[in-house]
Amino acid sequence: MPTTAPTGHPQPTGPAWTAEALDLLRLVRQLAAAELASRVQQFESEATFPRELLKTLGRAGLLGLPYPQQYGGGGQPYEVYLTVLETLAQHWLGVAQSVNIHVLSCYGLAAFGSEEQRAAWLPDMLGGELLGANCISEAEAGSDISALRTTATLHEDHYVVNGVKSWVSHAGAADYYNVFCRTGSDGVRGLSLLLAPADTPGLRPQTPERKMGVRSSPTAQIVLDGAEITQDRRIGRPGKGFLIAMGLFDRGRLGIAACAVGLAQAALDYAVAYAKTRQQFGKPIISFQGIGFLLADMATQVSAARTLLLDAARRFDAGQQSSAAAAKAKLFATDTAMRVTTDAVQVLGGYGYVTDHPTERWMREAKLLQLIEGTNQIQRLVISSSL
């Protein structure tokens, strides 16, 4: 009967996989096996955020992989970065999610910041010494970013920000927050991005939400009550917030798809190992078609999800329009993770429903992936609009 996190992952091939990238992946696999697998159960059950572990991953170069080397990033294509995320998610989804959240928090500054801003802040962000978060959603503005109500009013050299942000991952643990807010009244053209330090007066994280899964990663509201953020912390010109957010959504959906593939692979590997050792009627249950065919379908779905993700990643790396491809990957991979983790519970039977095995946790975690970075209904809207 399996007792440890699985490590199944096909060896990647293609132009992105230089000797340096393959060495990186070997390092990630070693780190994940040594640092993640043995800690996940305790941290998830206690809802404890693994901040020191993320610093370790940062010092190993994993928190800035898709960003330029001149600022301390890894200079790796998205295909490599997403494969790293998948590997981490096989061992601990919460950590993979935190890496994804932090990498996204660096995007606005890396893509739209001035050279002075990048030189001042980006190295510590990409090195993992500073941990980031994005404040986009609000109670009445989830996927409809044009409905954001948080306001930023310019007074001399600083903005006064008022509003409430919802579903902020890393709330209370982050060292800085990307605050998407309204600096003008002209619809999406009135949205801007401010980079706020965590110790900004008037920026107050609230009590963390009590979640079904991924409990090691705190999620909470952020109240901005007269928070003063200096004008030099505006990223890009006023009104660039919508464009930055759209770039975040594409990248975020790819990251969630990678996490979903990793989670599904973990569930598949665990179910297969269990089915090989569990005896019924004098033979392992994998030999019965009822189980063997179920595992065959799971394996096919995981392979299909990974292929769809790699296609989207390669389009992204090639500079092609990839919003629909990212939405397809997120939709299919997260639906696959939900289906495969549920089927893994079924393979284990009653054992799959108890906390002695990770399958019940994986099933709870998979549901989150269908909701964040745009629900899967929103992904269908994106895809249908592209047709």
KEVEX-720268 format. One record per residue (C-alpha): x, y, z; residue in one letter; residue number from 0. Coordinates in Angstrom, 3 decimals, always signed. Layout:
residues N
REC     east    north       up resn resi
REC        X        Y        Z    A  NUM
...
This chain:
residues 387
REC     east    north       up resn resi
REC   +0.000   +0.000   +0.000    M    0
REC   +1.589   +3.351   -1.029    P    1
REC   +2.504   +5.710   +1.788    T    2
REC   +4.492   +8.502   +0.140    T    3
REC   +3.863  +11.103   -2.537    A    4
REC   +4.207   +9.795   -6.086    P    5
REC   +6.865  +10.988   -8.492    T    6
REC   +5.476   +9.956  -11.893    G    7
REC   +6.384  +12.360  -14.670    H    8
REC   +7.430  +11.704  -18.263    P    9
REC  +10.842  +12.996  -19.343    Q   10
REC  +10.245  +16.214  -21.317    P   11
REC  +11.601  +16.736  -24.801    T   12
REC  +11.747  +19.585  -27.304    G   13
REC  +13.739  +22.745  -28.017    P   14
REC  +12.962  +24.295  -24.617    A   15
REC  +14.719  +21.474  -22.825    W   16
REC  +18.338  +22.513  -22.835    T   17
REC  +20.878  +20.790  -20.597    A   18
REC  +20.376  +23.640  -18.114    E   19
REC  +16.596  +23.137  -18.102    A   20
REC  +16.920  +19.383  -17.578    L   21
REC  +19.347  +19.950  -14.695    D   22
REC  +16.843  +22.377  -13.202    L   23
REC  +14.059  +19.816  -13.431    L   24
REC  +16.224  +17.192  -11.707    R   25
REC  +16.894  +19.674   -8.914    L   26
REC  +13.172  +20.398   -8.569    V   27
REC  +12.362  +16.706   -8.344    R   28
REC  +14.976  +16.243   -5.641    Q   29
REC  +13.769  +19.271   -3.683    L   30
REC  +10.148  +18.213   -3.969    A   31
REC  +10.876  +14.706   -2.750    A   32
REC  +13.119  +15.881   +0.112    A   33
REC  +11.365  +19.050   +1.291    E   34
REC   +7.710  +18.813   +0.284    L   35
REC   +6.484  +15.240   +0.467    A   36
REC   +7.273  +14.745   +4.157    S   37
REC   +5.693  +18.026   +5.305    R   38
REC   +2.511  +18.452   +3.318    V   39
REC   +0.197  +16.486   +5.620    Q   40
REC   +1.210  +18.405   +8.755    Q   41
REC   +1.094  +21.867   +7.193    F   42
REC   -2.249  +21.233   +5.476    E   43
REC   -3.882  +19.760   +8.580    S   44
REC   -2.645  +22.661  +10.731    E   45
REC   -3.351  +25.323   +8.065    A   46
REC   +0.223  +26.595   +8.483    T   47
REC   +1.841  +28.652   +5.727    F   48
REC   +5.307  +27.270   +4.750    P   49
REC   +7.054  +30.642   +4.408    R   50
REC  +10.566  +29.347   +5.119    E   51
REC  +10.125  +26.575   +2.588    L   52
REC   +9.212  +29.155   -0.055    L   53
REC  +12.372  +31.078   +0.797    K   54
REC  +14.320  +27.876   +0.199    T   55
REC  +12.666  +27.481   -3.207    L   56
REC  +13.397  +31.143   -3.934    G   57
REC  +17.081  +30.735   -3.143    R   58
REC  +17.093  +27.735   -5.478    A   59
REC  +15.854  +30.078   -8.210    G   60
REC  +12.321  +28.710   -8.524    L   61
REC  +10.377  +31.910   -7.814    L   62
REC  +11.586  +33.850  -10.828    G   63
REC  +12.005  +31.224  -13.527    L   64
REC  +10.183  +32.921  -16.452    P   65
REC  +11.758  +36.362  -15.901    Y   66
REC  +14.971  +37.901  -17.322    P   67
REC  +18.289  +36.902  -15.799    Q   68
REC  +19.424  +40.533  -15.615    Q   69
REC  +16.999  +41.066  -12.721    Y   70
REC  +17.752  +37.760  -11.002    G   71
REC  +15.246  +35.607  -12.874    G   72
REC  +15.852  +32.228  -14.419    G   73
REC  +15.396  +33.245  -18.052    G   74
REC  +13.452  +30.042  -18.751    Q   75
REC  +10.608  +29.614  -21.270    P   76
REC   +7.118  +29.138  -19.892    Y   77
REC   +7.139  +25.498  -20.944    E   78
REC   +9.960  +24.808  -18.480    V   79
REC   +8.400  +26.907  -15.725    Y   80
REC   +5.030  +25.146  -16.075    L   81
REC   +6.694  +21.734  -15.919    T   82
REC   +8.350  +22.819  -12.667    V   83
REC   +4.930  +23.840  -11.330    L   84
REC   +3.489  +20.479  -12.339    E   85
REC   +6.303  +18.684  -10.515    T   86
REC   +5.767  +20.699   -7.334    L   87
REC   +1.999  +20.120   -7.482    A   88
REC   +2.517  +16.360   -7.576    Q   89
REC   +3.957  +16.623   -4.075    H   90
REC   +2.161  +19.622   -2.569    W   91
REC   -0.447  +21.663   -4.397    L   92
REC   -0.355  +24.469   -1.831    G   93
REC   +3.335  +25.119   -2.463    V   94
REC   +2.896  +24.961   -6.241    A   95
REC   +0.033  +27.416   -5.906    Q   96
REC   +2.181  +29.757   -3.823    S   97
REC   +4.944  +29.659   -6.428    V   98
REC   +2.384  +30.433   -9.130    N   99
REC   +0.867  +33.289   -7.109    I  100
REC   +4.249  +34.838   -6.424    H  101
REC   +5.441  +34.535  -10.031    V  102
REC   +2.229  +36.271  -11.133    L  103
REC   +2.794  +39.026   -8.567    S  104
REC   +6.069  +39.894  -10.322    C  105
REC   +4.484  +40.237  -13.758    Y  106
REC   +3.190  +43.794  -13.577    G  107
REC   +6.526  +45.225  -12.480    L  108
REC   +8.579  +43.063  -14.866    A  109
REC   +6.446  +43.861  -17.918    A  110
REC   +5.285  +47.436  -17.273    F  111
REC   +7.532  +48.935  -14.612    G  112
REC  +10.187  +51.550  -15.286    S  113
REC  +13.847  +50.600  -15.306    E  114
REC  +14.265  +52.371  -11.955    E  115
REC  +11.400  +50.402  -10.423    Q  116
REC  +12.675  +47.088  -11.757    R  117
REC  +16.205  +47.697  -10.528    A  118
REC  +14.956  +48.695   -7.081    A  119
REC  +12.417  +45.961   -6.374    W  120
REC  +12.551  +43.094   -8.848    L  121
REC  +15.740  +41.301   -7.672    P  122
REC  +14.381  +40.679   -4.143    D  123
REC  +11.020  +39.648   -5.599    M  124
REC  +12.499  +37.156   -8.047    L  125
REC  +14.910  +35.825   -5.435    G  126
REC  +12.072  +35.042   -3.059    G  127
REC  +13.239  +37.337   -0.267    E  128
REC   +9.985  +39.247   -0.767    L  129
REC   +6.712  +37.369   -1.208    L  130
REC   +3.921  +38.868   -3.300    G  131
REC   +0.153  +38.833   -3.740    A  132
REC   -2.386  +40.192   -6.217    N  133
REC   -5.449  +42.178   -5.111    C  134
REC   -7.888  +42.066   -8.015    I  135
REC  -11.233  +40.487   -7.074    S  136
REC  -13.908  +42.244   -5.052    E  137
REC  -17.239  +41.105   -3.646    A  138
REC  -19.054  +42.388   -6.735    E  139
REC  -16.184  +42.106   -9.219    A  140
REC  -14.713  +38.697   -9.921    G  141
REC  -14.211  +37.911  -13.584    S  142
REC  -15.834  +41.264  -14.469    D  143
REC  -12.832  +43.448  -13.755    I  144
REC  -14.619  +46.488  -15.199    S  145
REC  -16.801  +46.471  -12.065    A  146
REC  -13.907  +47.190   -9.668    L  147
REC  -14.846  +49.836   -7.103    R  148
REC  -11.624  +50.292   -5.136    T  149
REC  -10.572  +53.904   -5.702    T  150
REC   -7.186  +55.614   -5.671    A  151
REC   -7.285  +59.411   -5.453    T  152
REC   -4.106  +61.343   -6.153    L  153
REC   -3.070  +63.857   -3.453    H  154
REC   +0.211  +65.610   -4.273    E  155
REC   +2.770  +62.767   -4.418    D  156
REC   +0.639  +59.865   -3.176    H  157
REC   -2.600  +57.996   -3.797    Y  158
REC   -5.229  +57.533   -1.106    V  159
REC   -6.783  +54.120   -1.663    V  160
REC  -10.163  +52.944   -0.355    N  161
REC  -11.921  +49.646   -0.976    G  162
REC  -12.088  +45.978   -0.061    V  163
REC  -10.377  +43.219   -2.023    K  164
REC  -11.617  +39.625   -1.821    S  165
REC  -10.002  +36.207   -2.209    W  166
REC   -6.444  +37.476   -1.880    V  167
REC   -4.017  +34.558   -1.736    S  168
REC   -1.041  +35.161   +0.602    H  169
REC   -3.105  +37.776   +2.455    A  170
REC   -1.336  +38.532   +5.714    G  171
REC   +1.783  +36.619   +4.611    A  172
REC   +2.858  +38.730   +1.626    A  173
REC   +5.498  +41.453   +1.767    D  174
REC   +3.841  +43.441   -1.014    Y  175
REC   +0.477  +43.616   -2.775    Y  176
REC   -0.413  +44.468   -6.361    N  177
REC   -3.520  +46.609   -5.837    V  178
REC   -5.707  +46.991   -8.911    F  179
REC   -7.780  +50.111   -8.387    C  180
REC   -9.729  +52.844  -10.107    R  181
REC   -7.792  +56.061  -10.780    T  182
REC  -10.347  +57.253  -13.338    G  183
REC  -14.031  +56.797  -14.108    S  184
REC  -13.732  +55.669  -17.732    D  185
REC  -14.588  +51.958  -17.425    G  186
REC  -11.638  +49.613  -17.832    V  187
REC   -9.548  +52.551  -19.042    R  188
REC   -9.738  +54.012  -15.556    G  189
REC   -7.971  +51.075  -13.883    L  190
REC   -4.390  +51.290  -12.634    S  191
REC   -1.945  +49.166  -10.660    L  192
REC   -0.222  +50.242   -7.438    L  193
REC   +2.528  +48.199   -5.774    L  194
REC   +1.866  +48.512   -2.032    A  195
REC   +4.248  +47.386   +0.727    P  196
REC   +2.606  +45.147   +3.306    A  197
REC   +3.277  +47.698   +6.066    D  198
REC   +1.321  +50.449   +4.287    T  199
REC   -0.843  +52.183   +6.936    P  200
REC   -4.499  +51.518   +6.206    G  201
REC   -3.828  +48.208   +4.404    L  202
REC   -5.326  +45.549   +6.671    R  203
REC   -5.538  +41.790   +5.959    P  204
REC   -8.634  +40.215   +7.488    Q  205
REC   -9.214  +36.821   +9.105    T  206
REC   -8.301  +34.014   +6.677    P  207
REC  -11.135  +32.132   +4.996    E  208
REC  -11.818  +28.593   +6.226    R  209
REC  -11.352  +26.640   +3.007    K  210
REC  -12.212  +23.129   +1.895    M  211
REC   -8.663  +22.517   +0.692    G  212
REC   -5.220  +24.085   +0.152    V  213
REC   -5.410  +25.243   +3.764    R  214
REC   -1.684  +25.903   +4.030    S  215
REC   -2.057  +28.925   +1.732    S  216
REC   -3.912  +31.801   +3.461    P  217
REC   -6.755  +33.491   +1.579    T  218
REC   -8.500  +36.557   +2.985    A  219
REC   -9.964  +39.961   +2.281    Q  220
REC   -7.721  +43.023   +2.219    I  221
REC   -9.293  +46.233   +3.527    V  222
REC   -7.825  +49.473   +2.173    L  223
REC   -8.961  +52.295   +4.426    D  224
REC   -7.276  +55.533   +3.431    G  225
REC   -4.122  +53.607   +2.541    A  226
REC   -1.456  +55.992   +1.259    E  227
REC   +0.684  +54.624   -1.585    I  228
REC   +3.294  +56.919   -3.093    T  229
REC   +2.937  +57.850   -6.747    Q  230
REC   +6.293  +56.301   -7.604    D  231
REC   +4.720  +52.906   -6.835    R  232
REC   +2.253  +53.142   -9.706    R  233
REC   +3.222  +50.505  -12.284    I  234
REC   +2.866  +51.805  -15.830    G  235
REC   +0.824  +54.790  -16.895    R  236
REC   -2.581  +55.541  -15.334    P  237
REC   -5.184  +53.350  -17.016    G  238
REC   -2.821  +50.419  -17.717    K  239
REC   -4.405  +48.241  -15.023    G  240
REC   -6.793  +46.408  -17.344    F  241
REC   -4.038  +45.479  -19.801    L  242
REC   -1.837  +44.214  -16.962    I  243
REC   -4.719  +42.179  -15.531    A  244
REC   -5.396  +40.532  -18.904    M  245
REC   -1.758  +39.450  -19.081    G  246
REC   -2.054  +38.077  -15.563    L  247
REC   -5.158  +36.063  -16.449    F  248
REC   -3.483  +34.272  -19.379    D  249
REC   -0.419  +33.440  -17.319    R  250
REC   -2.467  +32.499  -14.276    G  251
REC   -4.613  +30.079  -16.244    R  252
REC   -1.552  +28.323  -17.589    L  253
REC   -0.202  +28.051  -14.047    G  254
REC   -3.446  +26.576  -12.732    I  255
REC   -3.523  +24.087  -15.615    A  256
REC   +0.006  +22.956  -14.719    A  257
REC   -0.963  +22.532  -11.072    C  258
REC   -4.019  +20.538  -12.139    A  259
REC   -1.954  +18.191  -14.301    V  260
REC   +0.455  +17.628  -11.405    G  261
REC   -2.364  +16.909   -8.973    L  262
REC   -4.034  +14.503  -11.405    A  263
REC   -0.722  +12.726  -12.033    Q  264
REC   -0.223  +12.278   -8.288    A  265
REC   -3.697  +10.786   -7.901    A  266
REC   -3.183   +8.470  -10.873    L  267
REC   +0.188   +7.224   -9.622    D  268
REC   -1.168   +6.611   -6.144    Y  269
REC   -4.245   +4.762   -7.408    A  270
REC   -2.159   +2.557   -9.692    V  271
REC   +0.281   +1.685   -6.882    A  272
REC   -2.638   +0.858   -4.576    Y  273
REC   -4.380   -1.262   -7.198    A  274
REC   -1.213   -3.309   -7.720    K  275
REC   -0.926   -4.182   -4.015    T  276
REC   -4.567   -4.462   -2.923    R  277
REC   -5.664   -8.115   -3.109    Q  278
REC   -9.220   -9.332   -3.657    Q  279
REC  -10.300  -12.847   -4.676    F  280
REC   -6.660  -13.890   -4.644    G  281
REC   -5.325  -11.335   -7.142    K  282
REC   -4.460   -7.606   -7.289    P  283
REC   -7.490   -5.472   -8.069    I  284
REC   -5.745   -3.863  -11.062    I  285
REC   -6.276   -7.172  -12.878    S  286
REC  -10.067   -6.683  -12.797    F  287
REC  -11.469   -4.749  -15.740    Q  288
REC  -13.673   -2.625  -13.486    G  289
REC  -10.517   -1.121  -11.960    I  290
REC   -8.117   -1.518  -14.886    G  291
REC  -10.386   +0.313  -17.315    F  292
REC  -10.993   +3.091  -14.784    L  293
REC   -7.227   +3.565  -14.425    L  294
REC   -6.818   +3.475  -18.215    A  295
REC   -9.292   +6.331  -18.596    D  296
REC   -7.532   +8.296  -15.848    M  297
REC   -4.147   +7.837  -17.539    A  298
REC   -5.539   +8.926  -20.909    T  299
REC   -7.108  +12.060  -19.436    Q  300
REC   -3.890  +13.072  -17.660    V  301
REC   -1.859  +12.620  -20.849    S  302
REC   -4.390  +14.625  -22.864    A  303
REC   -4.398  +17.448  -20.304    A  304
REC   -0.595  +17.630  -20.313    R  305
REC   -0.497  +17.710  -24.110    T  306
REC   -3.040  +20.540  -24.238    L  307
REC   -1.035  +22.454  -21.630    L  308
REC   +2.235  +22.005  -23.542    L  309
REC   +0.598  +23.212  -26.739    D  310
REC   -0.610  +26.366  -24.974    A  311
REC   +2.795  +26.920  -23.365    A  312
REC   +4.612  +26.592  -26.687    R  313
REC   +2.211  +29.035  -28.339    R  314
REC   +2.845  +31.442  -25.484    F  315
REC   +6.624  +31.080  -25.778    D  316
REC   +6.378  +31.637  -29.541    A  317
REC   +4.621  +34.955  -28.964    G  318
REC   +1.349  +33.777  -30.498    Q  319
REC   -2.085  +34.890  -29.325    Q  320
REC   -2.713  +32.356  -26.581    S  321
REC   -5.711  +33.514  -24.507    S  322
REC   -8.026  +30.853  -25.930    A  323
REC   -5.305  +28.190  -25.704    A  324
REC   -4.708  +29.073  -22.039    A  325
REC   -8.445  +28.919  -21.355    A  326
REC   -8.717  +25.498  -23.045    K  327
REC   -5.790  +24.163  -21.028    A  328
REC   -7.198  +25.505  -17.757    K  329
REC  -10.691  +24.172  -18.503    L  330
REC   -9.647  +20.688  -19.541    F  331
REC   -6.835  +20.190  -17.022    A  332
REC   -8.860  +21.262  -13.994    T  333
REC  -11.899  +19.217  -15.029    D  334
REC   -9.487  +16.304  -15.486    T  335
REC   -8.007  +16.844  -12.013    A  336
REC  -11.476  +16.804  -10.480    M  337
REC  -12.444  +13.633  -12.339    R  338
REC   -9.155  +11.782  -11.772    V  339
REC   -8.932  +12.578   -8.049    T  340
REC  -12.549  +11.478   -7.596    T  341
REC  -11.822   +8.246   -9.446    D  342
REC   -8.697   +7.705   -7.321    A  343
REC  -10.906   +7.779   -4.232    V  344
REC  -13.132   +5.208   -5.939    Q  345
REC  -10.180   +2.906   -6.659    V  346
REC   -9.211   +2.947   -2.986    L  347
REC  -12.797   +2.389   -1.889    G  348
REC  -13.356   +3.141   +1.787    G  349
REC   -9.643   +3.790   +2.267    Y  350
REC   -9.851   +6.640   -0.230    G  351
REC  -12.289   +8.469   +2.043    Y  352
REC  -10.094   +8.576   +5.147    V  353
REC   -7.175  +10.884   +5.913    T  354
REC   -4.728   +7.978   +6.174    D  355
REC   -4.414   +8.364   +2.406    H  356
REC   -3.955  +11.654   +0.477    P  357
REC   -6.688  +10.917   -2.071    T  358
REC   -9.455  +12.629   -0.098    E  359
REC   -7.286  +15.764   +0.242    R  360
REC   -6.483  +15.754   -3.455    W  361
REC  -10.171  +15.541   -4.315    M  362
REC  -10.908  +18.561   -2.096    R  363
REC   -8.000  +20.475   -3.586    E  364
REC   -9.005  +19.728   -7.170    A  365
REC  -12.298  +21.558   -6.710    K  366
REC  -10.456  +24.816   -6.028    L  367
REC   -8.707  +24.621   -9.378    L  368
REC  -12.036  +24.693  -11.221    Q  369
REC  -12.869  +27.992   -9.511    L  370
REC   -9.783  +30.202   -9.376    I  371
REC   -8.293  +32.310  -12.199    E  372
REC  -11.791  +32.417  -13.662    G  373
REC  -14.303  +29.623  -13.143    T  374
REC  -14.515  +27.013  -15.844    N  375
REC  -17.729  +28.641  -17.041    Q  376
REC  -15.693  +31.790  -17.696    I  377
REC  -13.144  +29.703  -19.609    Q  378
REC  -15.947  +28.490  -21.853    R  379
REC  -16.940  +32.090  -22.503    L  380
REC  -13.356  +32.960  -23.464    V  381
REC  -13.128  +29.966  -25.776    I  382
REC  -16.509  +30.486  -27.422    S  383
REC  -15.730  +34.187  -27.986    S  384
REC  -12.581  +33.189  -29.863    S  385
REC  -14.381  +30.916  -32.311    L  386
